[in-house]
């Protein structure tokens, strides 16, 4: 199934941080979900951890990703693996929007349902 991110819902998940679900169960995905995040300049995510691994690929901008005790600067073209259970956060360090893809396993949905359930 083909999608165009401009035609999908962009949700503000916290101040200055937006998420678009590109590929998920609605597209028939049964192993991985793909999301597009946009973080405005000066904003970032709170430290968080999840019981699943995920990967990010930077499309635009410059940011800092803290994973555990280490920090990495990310720029366009950089990919980063975030292990299961690792405390992490992402901050936009640039003057433009930081855009990245984030892939999570299908188990994300089960965990989300258990939290809401």
Secondary structure by P-SEA (a helix, b strand, c coil): cccccccbbbbcccccbbbbbccccccccccbbbbbbbbccccccccccccccbbbbbcbbbbbbbcccbbbbbcccbbbbbcccccbbbbbccccbbbbbbbbccaaaaaaaaaac
